[in-house]
Amino acid sequence: MLNTLQTNAGYLEQVKRQRGDPQTQLEAMELYLARSGLQVEDLDRLNIIHVTGTKGKGSTCAFTECILRSYGLKTGFFSSPHLVQVRERIRINGQPISPELFTKYFWRLYHRLEETKDGSCVSMPPYFRFLTLMAFHVFLQEKVDLAVVEVGIGGAYDCTNIIRKPVVCGVSSLGIDHTSLLGDTVEKIAWQKGGIFKQGVPAFTVLQPEGPLAVLRDRAQQISCPLYLCPTLEALEEGGPPLALGLDGEHQRSNAALALQLAHCWLQRQDHHGAGEVKASRPGLLWQLPLAPVFQPTSHMRLGLRNTEWLGRTQVLRRGPLTWYLDGAHTPSSVQACVRWFRQALQGRERPSGSGPEVRVLLFNATGDRDPAALLKLLQPCQFDYAVFCPNLTEVSSTGNADQQNFTVTLDQVLLRCLEHQQHWNHLDEEQASPDLWSAPSPEPAGPTSLLLAPHPPHTCSASSLVFSCISHALQWISQGRDPVFQPPTPPKGLLTHPVAHSGASVLHEAAAIHVLVTGSLHLVGGVLKLLEPALSQ
């Protein structure tokens, strides 16, 4: 029933062409809230931490939630999208709510909205708004001490922005994404994100480029919101042991620094005694913004940062000869961060003892209004032996698979996109190979070149790309039955009829190690996790 609230592909196109006044959409959300039996003022009781940003907002929320849970507080956490099951979007104490709770609150809200419809309004809100309303009801009924709320898209007109009095707000790193909704410059996007600022409510942001930072600063001044710039994690570590983070990758350090400020500010404003000693009493100014206080992270904060888990972001699964590197990066700067993380992870790896080659595989998809050619170009330095493209569908038929259903696109659309991605990749490969066809491929700074490409002149490597019709077929080809957990029934006929699939299968079969980077879309990563980690579906 929840999936019937998804907007179908044809209608989405129509809406994009004639998008209504965003302010009216916020008012509509308030109306839905009232029909569901709540007033906007009721949300004040949730002691909300409201977080937006282009990249890292989910990770920042995960760090913040885990820190405050370490203090023994009962936490609510609303995030999107989900990776494997829709229940992941609404968490209590870090765990997705149970199927029983989800069902109970789903029907309670659904029936309530059915009963209150009249001729003037649409009876049911769309998918994301419904889940946002449901999260508010769950958190109030389950009496959480606080709720960490991640913005869906943007900020100003996002449906979570009916929140009037959060305790504190945060803005993670800004970049270009969702341009058709938010605008095509970082400044326009910053204006949207600054829309969550509230009068008198402290807000924190990480260091941004000067343009968007100036927009955030002006937005905060207009709204009379005290906005602070987060000091780096290094500044907070000074004089104490380094902070260990549960999430890998250099880029997680700025998310953790923001999370520490959000948690520290929340604790102070709630008169909690364990907020930590402030070290620097006289705050400096940077880009005309006051610096947030430098304080000594408490043992609870350290524990929270260390224990943070956030699936599908710089996540590594080691399975026999296969190592899966999962990262839902889908903007140019997050893909750059992902490439840095992947290359560092490869440099630090143990060399396999077997005699076969080490093979690198890219599994990629991109959706929405993202620029796949730009993202694929950034992935080129990883020197993949094979590039595999598939839609975000776990199986060709998704009937028994309600969590992965997406009515907002049609099957032929998504397959055409995968073929376009393959063409972009082959084109980039040819470009790279053309300057001097017979020169050896350039080795990476640390260690030998990928063994598979070594025997070929580089221009032949452009053939090493494949498109599969679903994630399951792609994983079957990549893993060749060598992943001890992912053991699907016999592969479908025709999986190896393509010459690259056929020759590649024997290479993968003999390889001493296979390194697979899955990136470009969080929904792709979610589908891969569903198949590689069956326990997540339980």
C-alpha positions in Angstrom: 0.0 0.0 0.0 2.9 2.3 0.8 4.3 1.8 -2.7 1.0 3.0 -4.3 1.9 6.4 -2.9 5.0 6.6 -5.2 4.5 8.9 -8.1 4.7 7.0 -11.4 7.2 8.0 -14.1 4.8 9.6 -16.5 3.2 11.8 -13.8 6.6 12.8 -12.5 7.5 14.2 -15.9 4.2 16.2 -16.0 4.8 17.6 -12.5 8.3 18.7 -13.3 6.9 20.7 -16.3 4.3 22.4 -14.2 5.7 22.5 -10.7 3.5 24.4 -8.2 4.4 27.0 -5.7 6.8 25.3 -3.2 5.4 27.4 -0.4 1.9 25.9 -1.0 3.5 22.4 -0.8 4.7 23.2 2.7 1.2 24.4 3.7 -0.2 21.2 2.2 2.2 19.3 4.5 0.9 21.2 7.5 -2.6 20.3 6.5 -1.7 16.6 6.3 -0.2 16.9 9.7 -3.4 18.4 11.1 -5.5 15.7 9.5 -3.3 13.1 11.0 -4.1 14.5 14.5 -1.0 16.6 15.2 -0.3 20.3 15.3 3.0 21.8 14.3 3.6 22.8 18.0 3.5 19.1 18.9 6.7 18.5 17.0 8.5 20.9 19.5 8.3 18.1 22.1 10.6 16.0 19.9 13.7 18.1 20.7 14.8 17.9 17.1 18.2 18.1 15.5 17.5 19.1 11.9 20.3 18.4 9.3 20.7 19.3 5.6 23.5 19.4 3.1 24.4 17.9 -0.3 27.0 15.3 0.9 27.4 13.7 4.3 24.1 14.7 5.9 23.2 11.1 6.5 26.6 10.2 7.9 26.5 13.4 10.1 23.1 12.4 11.4 24.3 8.8 12.1 27.3 10.1 14.1 25.1 12.6 16.0 22.5 9.9 16.9 25.1 7.5 18.0 26.8 10.1 20.2 23.6 11.0 22.0 22.6 7.4 22.3 25.9 6.8 24.1 24.6 9.2 26.8 21.7 6.7 27.5 19.2 9.0 25.7 16.3 7.4 23.8 16.9 8.5 20.2 14.7 8.8 17.1 16.3 9.0 13.7 14.5 9.8 10.4 16.6 9.4 7.2 16.3 8.6 3.5 16.6 6.8 1.2 16.5 3.2 2.6 19.0 0.7 1.3 17.4 -2.7 1.9 14.1 -2.2 3.8 11.9 0.8 4.1 11.8 0.4 7.9 15.4 1.7 8.0 14.1 5.2 7.5 12.5 5.3 11.0 14.9 4.2 13.7 14.6 4.1 17.5 17.9 3.8 19.4 19.7 3.2 16.1 17.6 0.2 15.1 14.9 0.3 12.3 11.5 -0.1 13.9 10.1 -3.6 13.9 7.8 -4.9 11.2 5.0 -5.0 13.8 5.5 -1.4 14.9 5.8 -0.2 11.3 2.6 -2.0 10.4 0.7 -0.6 13.4 1.7 3.0 12.8 1.3 2.7 9.0 -2.3 1.6 9.2 -3.1 4.0 12.0 -1.9 7.0 9.9 -3.4 5.6 6.7 -6.9 5.2 8.1 -6.7 8.5 9.9 -6.0 10.3 6.6 -8.7 8.3 4.8 -11.3 9.3 7.4 -10.4 13.1 7.3 -10.5 13.5 3.5 -13.0 15.9 2.0 -13.7 17.1 -1.5 -11.1 19.9 -1.4 -7.9 17.8 -0.7 -6.1 14.7 -2.0 -6.7 12.0 0.5 -3.1 10.6 0.7 0.2 12.4 0.7 3.0 11.1 -1.6 5.4 8.5 -0.4 8.1 10.6 1.3 5.6 12.9 3.0 3.6 9.9 4.3 6.8 8.5 5.8 7.8 11.8 7.3 4.4 12.1 9.0 4.6 8.5 10.2 8.1 9.2 11.7 6.7 12.1 13.7 3.9 10.0 15.0 6.2 7.1 15.9 8.7 9.3 17.8 5.9 11.1 19.8 4.1 7.8 20.7 7.3 6.0 21.6 8.4 9.0 23.7 12.0 9.5 22.4 14.2 12.0 24.2 15.2 13.6 20.9 14.8 13.1 17.1 17.6 13.5 14.5 15.8 14.5 11.3 17.6 14.4 7.9 16.1 16.7 5.2 14.9 14.8 2.1 15.8 17.2 -0.7 16.9 20.8 -0.3 15.7 22.5 2.9 13.4 25.5 2.5 10.6 23.6 0.9 11.4 20.1 2.1 8.4 18.6 3.9 10.5 18.1 7.0 10.7 21.9 7.2 7.3 22.2 9.0 9.5 21.8 12.1 9.2 25.2 13.9 11.5 24.9 16.9 14.3 22.5 16.5 17.0 22.5 19.3 19.8 22.9 16.7 20.4 22.8 13.0 23.3 21.6 10.9 24.5 22.0 7.2 27.0 19.5 5.9 29.1 19.9 2.8 27.4 21.6 -0.1 27.7 20.7 -3.8 25.6 20.2 -6.9 22.7 17.7 -6.8 19.0 17.6 -7.6 19.5 20.6 -10.0 16.0 20.4 -11.5 14.6 21.0 -8.1 17.1 23.2 -6.3 18.9 25.2 -9.0 22.1 24.8 -11.0 24.7 26.7 -8.9 26.0 26.0 -5.4 24.8 29.4 -4.4 21.2 28.7 -5.4 21.5 25.3 -3.6 22.9 27.0 -0.5 19.9 29.3 -0.4 17.6 26.3 -0.3 19.6 24.6 2.4 19.7 27.7 4.6 15.9 27.6 4.5 15.9 25.3 7.6 17.4 28.0 9.8 15.0 29.3 12.5 15.0 32.5 14.5 17.1 32.1 17.7 18.0 28.5 17.0 21.8 27.9 16.8 23.0 26.4 13.5 26.4 24.9 12.5 28.1 24.4 9.2 31.4 23.0 8.0 33.8 25.1 5.9 32.3 25.6 2.5 33.5 27.5 -0.6 33.2 31.2 -0.1 30.2 31.7 -2.4 27.8 29.3 -0.8 29.1 30.2 2.7 28.2 33.9 2.1 24.7 32.8 1.0 24.3 30.7 4.2 25.6 33.7 6.3 23.1 36.1 4.7 20.3 33.7 5.1 21.1 33.3 8.8 21.2 37.0 9.3 17.8 37.6 7.6 16.3 34.9 9.8 18.1 36.1 13.0 19.7 32.6 13.3 23.1 32.4 15.1 25.2 30.5 12.6 28.6 29.0 13.6 31.5 27.5 11.6 32.8 24.2 12.9 36.4 24.0 13.9 38.2 20.9 12.4 38.4 17.6 14.1 42.1 18.2 14.6 41.3 21.3 16.8 39.0 19.2 19.0 41.6 16.4 19.2 44.4 18.7 20.4 45.7 17.7 23.8 43.8 14.4 23.8 44.1 11.0 22.1 43.0 11.0 18.4 39.3 10.3 17.7 38.5 6.9 16.2 35.6 7.0 13.7 33.3 4.1 12.9 33.1 5.3 9.3 36.0 5.1 6.9 37.4 7.8 4.6 39.0 11.2 5.1 35.8 13.0 4.2 34.0 11.6 7.3 36.2 13.8 9.5 34.2 17.0 8.7 30.9 15.1 9.2 32.2 13.9 12.6 33.3 17.5 13.5 29.8 18.8 12.6 28.1 15.9 14.6 30.2 16.8 17.7 29.0 20.4 17.6 25.4 19.4 17.1 25.5 16.9 20.0 27.4 19.4 22.2 25.0 22.2 21.5 21.9 19.9 22.0 23.3 18.7 25.4 24.0 22.3 26.5 20.6 23.6 25.5 18.8 20.7 27.2 20.9 21.5 30.4 22.5 18.1 30.3 25.6 17.9 32.5 27.8 15.8 30.2 28.4 18.3 27.4 32.2 18.5 27.8 34.5 21.3 28.8 34.9 24.2 26.4 38.6 24.8 25.8 38.6 28.1 23.8 36.5 30.8 25.4 37.1 33.6 22.9 35.7 32.5 19.6 37.4 33.7 16.4 35.9 34.8 13.2 36.4 33.2 9.8 34.6 34.5 6.6 32.7 36.8 9.0 31.3 33.8 10.8 32.0 33.0 14.5 33.8 29.8 15.1 32.0 27.2 17.2 33.5 26.5 20.6 36.5 24.1 20.8 35.8 21.6 23.5 37.2 18.4 24.9 35.2 15.5 23.5 33.8 13.5 26.4 34.2 9.7 26.7 30.5 9.3 25.6 31.3 11.3 22.5 34.4 9.2 21.7 32.4 6.0 22.2 29.6 7.3 19.9 31.9 8.3 17.1 33.7 4.9 17.3 30.5 2.9 17.3 28.8 4.7 14.4 27.6 2.4 11.6 26.1 3.7 8.4 25.6 1.1 5.7 26.6 1.7 2.1 29.0 4.5 2.8 32.7 3.6 2.5 31.7 0.0 3.5 33.9 -3.0 2.9 32.8 -6.6 2.8 35.6 -9.2 2.6 34.4 -12.5 1.2 36.9 -15.2 0.2 38.8 -13.8 -2.9 36.3 -11.1 -3.3 36.4 -7.7 -1.6 33.3 -5.5 -2.1 33.7 -1.8 -1.6 30.3 -0.1 -1.3 29.8 3.7 -1.4 26.6 5.4 -2.5 28.5 8.5 -3.8 26.4 10.2 -6.6 27.8 13.8 -7.0 31.1 14.8 -8.5 32.7 15.7 -5.1 31.4 12.6 -3.3 32.7 10.4 -6.2 36.1 12.1 -5.8 36.1 11.3 -2.1 35.0 7.7 -2.9 37.9 7.3 -5.4 40.4 8.5 -2.8 39.0 6.1 -0.2 39.0 3.1 -2.7 42.6 3.8 -3.9 43.9 4.2 -0.3 42.1 0.9 0.7 43.8 -0.9 -2.2 47.2 0.5 -1.2 46.8 -0.8 2.3 45.5 -4.2 1.3 47.2 -7.6 1.9 48.6 -9.1 -1.2 46.9 -12.4 -2.1 49.0 -15.6 -1.8 47.5 -17.2 -5.0 49.3 -17.0 -8.3 46.4 -15.5 -10.4 45.9 -11.9 -11.2 44.2 -9.3 -9.1 41.2 -8.0 -10.9 39.4 -4.7 -10.4 35.7 -4.3 -11.3 33.5 -1.3 -11.3 29.7 -1.8 -10.8 28.0 1.5 -11.6 24.6 3.1 -12.1 23.5 6.7 -11.9 19.9 8.0 -11.8 17.9 11.2 -11.8 19.5 14.4 -13.3 23.0 13.4 -12.4 25.7 13.7 -15.1 27.0 10.1 -15.6 29.9 11.1 -18.0 31.4 13.4 -15.4 31.1 10.8 -12.6 32.6 8.0 -14.8 35.5 10.3 -15.8 36.4 10.7 -12.1 36.4 6.9 -11.7 38.9 6.3 -14.5 42.1 6.7 -12.4 41.1 3.6 -10.5 42.2 1.5 -13.5 39.3 -1.0 -13.6 39.7 -4.2 -15.7 36.0 -4.4 -16.2 33.1 -1.9 -15.9 29.7 -3.4 -15.3 26.5 -1.5 -15.6 23.0 -2.5 -14.4 19.8 -0.8 -13.3 18.9 -0.5 -9.6 16.7 -3.7 -9.7 17.8 -6.7 -7.6 15.9 -9.2 -9.9 14.4 -8.8 -13.4 11.0 -9.3 -11.8 10.6 -7.4 -8.6 7.2 -8.9 -7.6 8.4 -10.6 -4.3 10.4 -7.5 -3.5 8.3 -4.6 -2.3 11.2 -2.7 -0.6 13.0 -2.3 -3.9 10.0 -1.4 -6.1 10.3 1.9 -7.8 7.3 3.0 -9.9 8.9 6.4 -10.7 10.8 4.9 -13.7 10.0 2.3 -16.4 12.2 -0.7 -17.2 13.1 0.3 -20.8 14.1 3.8 -19.5 16.6 2.4 -16.9 18.1 -0.1 -19.4 18.6 2.6 -22.0 20.4 4.6 -19.3 22.7 1.7 -18.6 23.6 1.4 -22.2 24.4 5.1 -22.3 26.7 4.7 -19.3 28.5 1.9 -21.1 28.9 4.1 -24.2 30.3 7.0 -22.0 32.8 4.6 -20.4 34.0 3.1 -23.7 34.4 6.6 -25.1 36.5 7.6 -22.1 38.6 4.5 -22.4 39.2 5.1 -26.1 40.2 8.7 -25.3 42.7 7.6 -22.7 44.2 5.0 -25.0 44.4 7.1 -28.2 47.5 9.3 -27.5 50.0 6.5 -28.1 48.3 3.2 -28.8 51.3 1.1 -28.1 52.6 2.5 -24.8 52.2 0.4 -21.7 49.4 1.5 -19.3 50.7 3.9 -16.8 51.3 2.3 -13.4 49.7 3.7 -10.3 52.0 5.6 -7.9 51.9 2.7 -5.4 52.5 -0.7 -6.8 52.2 -2.6 -10.1 49.5 -1.9 -12.8 46.5 -4.1 -12.8 47.7 -7.4 -14.1 44.8 -8.0 -16.4 45.6 -5.0 -18.6 49.3 -5.6 -18.7 49.3 -8.1 -21.6 47.1 -6.0 -23.9 47.7 -2.8 -25.7 45.5 -0.3 -23.9 43.2 0.4 -26.7 41.7 -3.1 -26.5 40.5 -2.5 -22.9 37.6 -0.4 -24.0 35.8 -3.7 -24.9 35.8 -4.8 -21.2 32.4 -3.3 -20.3 29.1 -5.1 -19.8 25.5 -4.3 -19.2 23.2 -6.7 -17.2 19.5 -6.4 -16.8 19.5 -6.6 -13.0 21.9 -6.5 -10.0 21.6 -10.3 -9.4 22.9 -11.2 -12.9 25.7 -8.6 -12.5 26.8 -10.1 -9.1 26.6 -13.6 -10.5 29.0 -12.7 -13.3 31.4 -10.8 -11.1 31.5 -13.3 -8.3 31.6 -16.5 -10.5 30.2 -18.5 -7.5 33.3 -17.5 -5.4 31.5 -15.4 -2.8 30.7 -17.8 0.1 27.5 -16.0 1.1 26.1 -15.0 -2.3 25.3 -18.4 -3.8 22.3 -17.9 -6.2 20.6 -20.7 -8.0 22.1 -21.7 -11.4 22.8 -18.6 -13.5 20.3 -17.9 -16.3 21.0 -19.2 -19.8 22.8 -16.6 -21.9 24.7 -14.9 -19.1 28.0 -15.8 -20.8 27.0 -15.6 -24.5 28.7 -12.2 -24.8 32.4 -12.6 -25.8 33.6 -10.2 -23.0 31.4 -12.0 -20.5 32.8 -15.3 -21.6 36.5 -14.4 -21.6 36.1 -12.3 -18.4 34.4 -15.2 -16.6 37.6 -17.3 -16.9 39.8 -14.4 -15.8 37.5 -13.8 -12.7 37.5 -17.6 -12.1 41.3 -17.7 -11.9 41.9 -14.4 -10.2 43.8 -14.4 -6.8 41.7 -11.4 -5.7 38.8 -9.5 -7.1 38.2 -5.9 -5.9 34.7 -4.6 -6.7 33.8 -1.0 -6.3 30.0 -0.4 -6.3 29.1 3.3 -6.6 27.1 6.0 -8.4 23.8 5.4 -6.6 22.6 4.6 -3.1 19.8 2.6 -4.5 22.3 0.4 -6.4 24.3 -0.1 -3.2 21.1 -1.0 -1.4 20.2 -3.6 -4.0 23.7 -5.1 -3.8 23.6 -5.2 0.0 20.2 -6.9 -0.1 21.8 -9.8 -2.1 25.2 -9.9 -0.3 23.9 -9.6 3.2 20.6 -11.6 3.4 20.4 -10.9 7.2 19.5 -7.3 6.4 16.2 -8.4 4.9 15.3 -10.4 8.0 
